[in-house]
């Protein structure tokens, strides 16, 4: 494991922890973002622990697809929350 891999793990883990712990106080959408950061943490950790490169080939497309789904869900929920708060 290289130092940059460890930095990414700390980054994703810290963001997940922050989002999950502050979701009640700030916004429930942070639970979803926290889940995304847990996914990122797990993906990077598994990538470092197994011999298969999870950022190449079909695994990269699976990774990108999951990221797009998370992004779409967060944007849709954010728009719904902002629309309802104006009314």
ABEGO torsion letter per residue (X at the ends): XBAAAAAAAAAAAAAAAAAAAAAAAABAAAAAAAAAAAAAAAAAAAAAABABBAABEAAAAAAAAAAAAAAAAAAAAAAAAAAAAAX
